Amino acid sequence: MIESFAPSINVPTHSDKPASSRQRVWQLHIDDAERFIKSGQHRKARQKLKAALREASHFGENDERLAKTLTNLVACELELDDGEMSSDQALTLANTAVRVNKSCYGDSNEKSAQCLLNVGVLLEYHRLFDKANAALAEAVEILRCHKEQTQAVNKILFHALYNRAALLWSHQTIGIEAAEVLKLAEEAYTLGESLYGPEYLLADEIKDLIDDIKLDESIGAASDDNGLSDNDADILQSGSHITLPEGSIAAQLATAGERLPETLRTSIVGLGREIIPELIAILENETLAMRDAPGRGYVPIHAVELLSALSAIESAESMLQVLSRCDFMDIQHGALTNALRSFGAAVLEPGLKSYTAAENQDQREAVAEVLAGIGVRDPRIFSILLAVFVENIALGSGLLAKYGDLVALPELSAALDACKLDPKGGFFANHEIIEIADAITVLGGTLTASQENLLDGVHRSNDAGRKAILSLIGIARKPR
């Protein structure tokens, strides 16, 4: 998870003439959006920013108001991450925001780099990992070459370095060598120390990342010392030795890359339900999910998409089994969750069975994410979501909101009443309070006066932390 920081978006016209009607309407939407952002009502802020964008689109791509509206909309989406925006929509927003910022500020301006930083994390959220990496890499390059190495520039560079290192290490399918990732992480750590002191906010998270990379490298070296040839090690650790039958569905999917072309998708779906067993076999093949396999690990993900398009409910149990062995950061995780939810009520019984068979909390949470979104009201699902809520308040709050049953309101309200404000915790603290309050609001509930005061205290604490640490549009990863 990340925390986003949006800029102030009131832009003076510097003109003696009265503002046009469109300018006045734009400013009203912007004022409302800022008010909602300050009060933590990001869904309402999103709507206001979209309305502002409709007005700003008439100002031209060189207009700072359009650039800043787009940048704030990206930041708002990062705060929400609620699944309302599709990957295609996120990519369109990202491309537009970057293009307009470059048109307005120039290719090498730090504001363009700030935009690329936010866009990179947005694309990572939507599992467009290669594109996310490209955006973050460009941000790093702009900032390293910036003619003025001011503190503000270095702060953006710090977050760009760390986010890129964390992305590359979390999604090694991108294919960057561990040594390069380690170099980025160490550069981020050193820069953070020079900016914020030896015990800065993200120091422990970056240290952990550096230690993970070094440990992984040492394990790899130990494997080599144990007598495995390079070729043997490659075969054991990857799918590079796989040869796919020419013309097979898997071979066709391996040519697709990260995104399945619509023509290929239509062609395969047009073959009908008789290909479902072959797609299930692809899905269940663990080796095809490896980064060095044909298709760079995306073949099973494309199979999931096609099974969903074919409404292949018979694949639900296989999908749940694969989901149980996925880390939530795996690129398969989101595809499987979305596909299973698309099957609706048919997933209820296999989902409940999978939850019962789960061996750990991560597996239970993964199944709960599916059940919360299948559109079925069932007391067994509600019991599961409450159990997740007890173990993981932030996740459980979101799942109860997605489930959409007002019966959750008393539980959420009682939990919020039990929360205590940590006024000195910085902007990473008190996150559970925000999540519970947001879930109550989404379900149509009303916060009590004491709960409103508690939430106001959180926002005051967060604002103080932000001002003390960052004075820019930046991104700081939250501890996982």
C-alpha positions, 0 to 999 in steps of 0.5 A: 500500500502507499500514501499519496500526496496531492498538490494544492490545485487552486491556480490564479488566472493572473488576469484583470478580466472576470473569470469565464463561466467555465473557469468559475465552474472548474474552480468550484469543483476544485474547491469541493474536491480539496474539501473532500480530500481534507475530510478523507472523503475521497470517493466524493473528491473523485467525482468532483475531480472528474467534473473539474476535468471536464471543464479543464479539458477545454483549457488546452494541454499547455494549461497548468490547471489541466495538468494539476487536475489530472495529477490530483485525480491520479493521487485520488485513485491511489488513495481509493484503490477500490476497484472502480477503475479498470486497468484500461481506464487507469492506463488511459488516465496515466498516459493522459496525465503524463502527456499533459504534464510534459506538454505543460512543464516539459520533458525534464521538469520535476513536476513531470517526474512527480506525475510519472512517480504517481502514475507508476504506482497507479499502474502497479496497483492495476498490475501493469507492472512493465508499464509501471516500471517504465514510468518509475524508471523515467522519473528516476532518470529525469531526477538524476539528470535534473540541473538543480539538485534541490531538496524537493527534487531529491525527495521525489527521487528518493520515493521514485528509487524506493518504489521502483526497487520495491516494484522490481523485487515484488515482481521479478517477472520484469526480469531486472537483475537482483544486483540492479534492484539492490543498487536502487534500494541502497541509493534510496536508503542513502538519499533518505538518510541525507534528507531526513536523518538516520531514523527517517520514516521508511528506513526500516522498510528499505533496510528490510528490502535490502536484506531480502535481496542480499539474502536471496542472492546468498541463497542463490550462491549457496545453490551454485556451491552445492554442485548444481550446474548453471543449466540445472539451476535454471531448470529447477528455478524457472520454466525456461526449459519448457517447449510448447506444442506449436499452434497450441492455445498455450503457444498462442498465449505465450506470444501475447506478452503482458496484455492479451490482444483483442483479436487473439482473445476473440479468436480463442473464445470463438472456439467455444467451451470445448477448449475449457479443459485445455485452459484449466490445464494451463491455469494449473501448470505452476511452471508456466507461471514462472518468470522464465517460462514462455510468455514470461509468466503471463500465459496462466493469467491469460487463461484465467481471463479466457475462462472468465470470458467463457463463463467457465464455472467448472474452473472455479475449484482450480482457480481457488486452488491456484489462488491458495498458493499465490502471494497477494503480490503475485500477478495472478492474484488479482486476475484470479480474484476478479475472474472468480467474482465474475462467476457470481453465486456459483462460487459460493459453495466451492469458496466456502469449502476452500475457506475451510481448507485454508491453511493460514490467514493469507489463504483465508483472506484471499478467499474472503476477498472473492466471497465479498464480491460475488454479489451473494448475501449469505450468513456464512460469508458474513461470518467469514468477513467478520473473522477477517475483520478481527484479524485484519481491520483494514482489509476486513473493513474494505471487504465488509463495504464491498459485501454491502450488507447494512448488518455490518454497521453495528460491528464497524461502529463498535470497532471504531468506538474502540479505536484510539488516536495515535497523535504522534504516529505520523501519516502511517498511523491511524489507518484503521480508523480511516478504513472503518469510517470509510466502510461505514460511509460506503454502507450508508451509515452515519458517524457519531459526533465522537467518531467524527472528532476521532476522524478529524484528529486523524486528519490533523495528525496526518496533515502534520506528518505530511508537512513535516516529511514531504512538501511535494506530490510524492509517493511513500510506500506503506509498510506491508 
